[in-house]
Amino acid sequence: MTVWFATPFWTRGTSLRTMSSSVDQRSAHIVDVLSAEFGASMAIDPAAFRRKFRKMAASPFAFYRGSAALFYADQLGDFADDRFLDERTSRVWIHGDLHAENFGTYMNASGQLVFNVNDFDEAYVGPFTWDLRRLAASVALLGYGKALSDTAIGELVAGFARSYLTELRAIAAGGDDAIGSITLDNADGVLRRVLQQARLNTRVDLLAAQTTIDNYERRFSLGDGVFEIDAPTRDLVSAAFQDYLGTLPTTRLRPVAARIKDVVLRKGVGIGSAGLPSYNLLLEGHTQALENDVVIYMKQAQVPAVARYVTDESVRGYFQHQGHRTAESQRALQAHADPWLGFTELNGAGQLVAEVSPYAADLDWSDVNEPEELTGVLVDLGRAVARMHSVADDESSHDLVDYSTEEAIVAAVDNDEPGFVTHLVDFAHAYGVRARQDHQLFVDLFRNGRLPGI
C-alpha cells in the first residue's frame, strides 16, 4: 500500500539547501500563476482580492477552490502524464471547477427538483480527466480535513470512479440501465435530505430576505453588499436586459414578467467572483401579485482558468463572449437548465443572466462525516458527473462536440478500468499533499506582502 507522507512532495530526499531552493521555486510559481490569472482584476479592485485571498487562506480546501489556475498549470506540468486521453477524450465539454462543494439542488425547466453539479462559471471544452482529477483531489482534501485515513480517502475516490464508469457505460449502452438524474423519486440518504430541505424553500421567503414593501410596491433592501445605482447605470442595465430576453431559448413569459421593478448593485459575491460587478434585477412575476416577483442576476463573466491551458482555437472562437460561453456551457452540461438562463453584454463585457432561485441548496459537507455516509454521497456524485459529461455531445443541440462523449470515454477506459481507478486514487493523494503544502506557501506569501497588487 502506498503511504502518503505529510512532508512536501518536492523536498523528500533533498538537502536543506535544495529544499529551500525548491520551496522558493514553487512559491515563485504560485505568485506567477495567480498574478497571470488575477492581475488585471486585482489592479481594478485590490480590496476585493484581499477579501478573496483571506478566504482562501482559511484552509487548504478554500485555497484549492480559489486557485483553479494553479491546478491547471500543474496538469501541463508535473501531472501531465495521462494515458486515458486521446483526440476525443481531450475534447469533452467539462465543468472546469469540479470540486466537492460545486454540487447542489436546482429547480429545472420541467418543475422538478434535481440534485446535480452547479456553478458553471469555469465550464469549457477540454480533457475529461481534468474534471475527475479536480474532484478526486478535492475529496482527498475534504477527507483529510475530517481526519480520515489515506485508506478511507482512497476508497471514497475509488467508489466515485467506479460509479462514474458504471453510469457512463449504461448511458453508452442506450440508457436502459442508467439511473439518471438524482431527484426525489430516486434519491436516498444524505442527498434526499438535501432535496427535501430545498423543497421547503419558497419564493416568498426569498423575497422577504432580499426586498421590502414600500407604498404597496416591492423594492430591494439595501445594505450588506447591496447598493443603489444611478439613473445612467440603470438605463444601461435595462438595455442589456432587453438584449438578454432575446437569448432565452423559448420566451414563454407573459409581457408583465419582463417589467423591471428595481435594480441594485451587489459586491462581494463568492470567492470566484472577486472584483466582478453583479446586478440584481427585481421583475414583475407572471401575475401582479407581489409574491410572484422574480429576482434575477446579471453578472460579468470571466475567462475560465482552464481556457488558458487549452489551445484549441475552434473552441475559443465558438463563443461570442464569456457570458455566452457560460450560459451555453450550462445549457450543454445541465439537462433542463434554468428557464431564465441567458446572456447579454454590458459596457462591452459579457454577462451571465439567471434566476436567484429559492430552490437552490448546496450540499453541506459538515453534516457528512462518517465513511459510510460519505461513500453513498460519492457514489451519487459519480453518477451525476457521468450524466453531465454525456449530455453535451452529438445528441445535444450544441455542435461544438460532435461525437458521443460517453462512447469515447468508455472506449478509452474499458481496457484498463482497474488502472483508471488507481490513476484517480493516486492522483487524489498526490495532489492533496501538493495542495496542502501550496496552501502553507500561499499563506506565507500573502501575510508577508509578497503577492503583488494587493
Secondary structure, DSSP 8 states (H G I E B T S, - for coil): -----SS-TTTTT--HHHHHHHHHHHHHHHHHHHHHHHHHHHHH-HHHHHHHHHHHHT-HHHHHHH-HHHHHHHHTTTT---TT--TTTTSEEE-S---TTSEEEEE-TTS-EEEEE---TT-EEE-HHHHHHHHHHHHHHHHHHTT--HHHHHHHHHHHHHHHHHHHHHHHTTSTT---SEETTT--HHHHHHHHHHHH--HHHHHHHHEEEETTEEEE---SSEE---HHHHHHHHHHHHHHHTTSSS----GGGG-EEEEEEE----GGGTT--EEEEEE--SSSSGGG-EEEEEEE----GGGGG---HHHHTT-SSHHHHHHHHHHHHSTT--TT-EEEEETTEEEEEEE--TT--B--GGG--SHHHHHHHHHHHHHHHHHHHHHSSTTSS--SS-S-HHHHHHHHHGGGHHHHHHHHHHHHHHHHHHHHHHHHHHHHHHHTT-STT-
